[in-house]
Amino acid sequence: MIYNKITEQLLQEITAIVGADAVLTSEAEIQDYSHDETEDLIYFPEVVVKPKTVEAVSALMRLCNDNLIPVTPRGAGTGLAGGALAVNGGLLISMERFNKIIDIDEANLQAIVEPGVITEIFINAAAEKGLLYPVDPASKGSCFIGGNVANCSGGPRVVKYGTIREYMLNLEVVLPNGDVIWTGANTLKYASGYNLTQLLIGSEGTLGIVTKIVTKLIPKPTQDALMLASFATNEDACAAVSAIFRAGIVPSALEFMERRGIEWVIEHDGLTFDLKDGVEAFLLIEADGSDLDSIFADCEKINGVLEQYNCQDVLFADSSAQKEELWRIRRTMAVSVKSNSVYKEEDTVVPRAALPKLINGIKAIGSKYGFSSVCYGHAGDGNLHVNIIKAGMCDEDWNSKLKDGITEIFELTVALGGTLSGEHGIGLVQKDFMPLKYSPVHFAIWKGIKSVFDPNGILNPGKIF
Amino acid sequence: MIYNKITEQLLQEITAIVGADAVLTSEAEIQDYSHDETEDLIYFPEVVVKPKTVEAVSALMRLCNDNLIPVTPRGAGTGLAGGALAVNGGLLISMERFNKIIDIDEANLQAIVEPGVITEIFINAAAEKGLLYPVDPASKGSCFIGGNVANCSGGPRVVKYGTIREYMLNLEVVLPNGDVIWTGANTLKYASGYNLTQLLIGSEGTLGIVTKIVTKLIPKPTQDALMLASFATNEDACAAVSAIFRAGIVPSALEFMERRGIEWVIEHDGLTFDLKDGVEAFLLIEADGSDLDSIFADCEKINGVLEQYNCQDVLFADSSAQKEELWRIRRTMAVSVKSNSVYKEEDTVVPRAALPKLINGIKAIGSKYGFSSVCYGHAGDGNLHVNIIKAGMCDEDWNSKLKDGITEIFELTVALGGTLSGEHGIGLVQKDFMPLKYSPVHFAIWKGIKSVFDPNGILNPGKIF
């Protein structure tokens, strides 16, 4: 695809659309938009704009489409796959000014929000009305709900409450030619036409730019209990995961963490936490509902399962403060790992009973290639984030051999019935691995769909495939 | 689109693929495949085949694609929108021999099933292992799981457990050119490439033929309670629906039924049921879980809400037999209505707090055009099935004016934030109404997607748009 550069004339037209205060052109101003949370990647767009209205986004898209200017839509820039990077320069559209919660409709248990609302702000606004929006990635304090839609983001509560797909009812979307549509209806279900809402979710900003979001909400559970179980081996902890469901329990969170992850959180955050010898892995397990007795009964049952898997110790959080602290360990793990070592984060997902084979396989592949790893993630969904640690690996090996090691990890993931990325997306950095799972037929269909929406290929080019 | 007829030569090739015992050509044999459960529609395919393997389906599709023969895939033929009718003749592929439950994987809480498995047989097989597959349309005793996927079918338990979209993990699909793909992975979530699983769900057999299905299962709740609440007006019953959720309860079923529907079930099924004077509408409300005390507490709360909406009486089912009988009333209502009058069934869905306006509007439109109606459905989802009753309407009005009345019902539905069809699909009979909700931009995208999968337009032509 041959793109044009943004000329002085085009810049004037862009400025006329959004106003001078919403256009950034200097290197210093654009710097912040040249990277996301993916390791070591820097791409400068030519121009950054911060529109506020759907009309402005539409006019920008039409202008860029007519002039073959590549467009990169961007949420909060917290992505882990390079999806928001302007790899072809061009125009970067930051959605940060689309930051209004338009309506929380208590009669229908629905909300209308703009895509630039920070996920946690929306979660809290819903909670104030006794409602739950259960999509809460670890980055919830900074990521945008629009980015969550684009990447099909998850979080700990997917395991009980379903993925973001279950909550997105209707999306207002600006298409690459500037047309604006609502993808569906503000209803809990419908069966009329190919479901464009679902097609847009996880499309990583390559099919259209979401400008309004209608979400489902549910009554917020009033009670919960949180327990941290420790194990001597990763394998035991992972094997306990599927056994909990087999015992008839669906926890509201079921997270796996390796010891080293917790050690680094302790170092980085200055937490006091009594990390016993011989403990290598942890499960953080939450149960929620409206009735505390019934939650405790579930916890008892879970305990019974854990014992069968050589659980060493169960810490039962006895206050909200302790619950908050345990959750903080899990949520800040990514940041702590990042601050401790050069690393690469991979996102794997398998059927949950395959977790023990996955974690053992990852460690074996690490031994073969000379890297170590810190793994954690949403074990209840079979979703394991693999942080590959450079540590003692020499630069040459890190740069030349690592890709082979990652390839082996994904080959194992696929062999276990899984796939690349449970919730981080493919973006720029995972696309080379896509052929490990998907065939030329998949690529042909995906590219065909892309061409239907974006015949000129201007929207977020170079991502996914 | 110009299609070819099935020549003697092609018939020989078809027979070579599936075997002579799997090919039907005489009018008498094909009769059963010329209609579905939609009113008054008869279309004969030229040939019916009943393949047993994915290889056979692939070879049939390739042959038909090469020779421009239209292909109609068919499940159990229980559809209500004419989606399985061979409107252009050609080859009808019945999936009835794909009737195996291949695996119920208790370690992963997943199952692999063929699309021709009767939904209830699968539900029962899962239940025997303590697992719940919660997608149970009223036709569950005869419909196929593959037809449910094609039509995005629902049922009473969507309201708590989510739509069929939440349960379909991975589909094996034969594309119109004979290529076979798996749409995704056997995982509870993933974010890698446009989600073809979700695109296939609800595509009504126009993009590919599903030959294997991987579903999610969940632990089956061990306890439930069922109550039937009666109201003097439809409006009160409908208004109570959203209030139940606002009170923090998510019932496992919340069904609305009009008095006349119950009267007709009593007549048709010879049920004994004490239908009190002055009662016009009913809500059938189920709560489930693992703890009976907690379920009863929910029922108390629901009762409190019902009282605020002038509920006249609440019948609390006190045995499994009584529960079964109440459910039978709801499930057999469609059949009873059908046997009592010439009718047309429409499927509407709105945000649930809009139900009172929807039902009042439907009655007002009926008065204007001279038809009456019996409404019932999954009120908790805002999904109302509208059975328009011919009764005293003269043939001329029925044939000439009815379409205007239906148009007004759908205009109202759309004005209330809803859309056509919550779970029946568009098929043949609803497609004229699609422009009431969707714009030329939607149609252009849908047709573009259709062309990507099926450039020759051979697969289930004439459906949806």
Interface residues (C-beta under 8 A of the other chain):
Chain A: D105 E106 A107 N108 L109 Q110 G130 N151 C152 S153 G154 V158 V159 G162 T163 R165 E166 L175 D179 I181 G184 A185 N186 T187 L188 K189 Y190 A191 S192 G193 Y194 N195 L196 Q198 L199 I201 G202 S203 L207 I218 P219 K220 T222 S242 F245 R246 A247 G248 I249 V250 G289 S290 D291 D293 S294 A297 D298 D347 V349 V350 P351 R352 A353 A354 D381 G382 N383 V414 G417 G418 T419 L420 S421 G422 E423 H424 G425 I426 Q430 M434 K437 Y438 S439 V441 H442 I445 W446 G448 I449 S451 V452 F453 I464 F465
Chain B: D105 E106 A107 N108 L109 Q110 G130 N151 C152 S153 G154 V158 V159 G162 T163 R165 E166 L175 D179 I181 G184 A185 N186 T187 L188 K189 Y190 A191 S192 G193 Y194 N195 L196 Q198 L199 I201 G202 S203 L207 I218 P219 K220 T222 S242 F245 R246 A247 G248 I249 V250 G289 S290 D291 D293 S294 A297 D298 D347 V349 V350 P351 R352 A353 A354 D381 G382 N383 V414 G417 G418 T419 L420 S421 G422 E423 H424 G425 I426 Q430 M434 K437 Y438 S439 V441 H442 I445 W446 G448 I449 S451 V452 F453 I464 F465
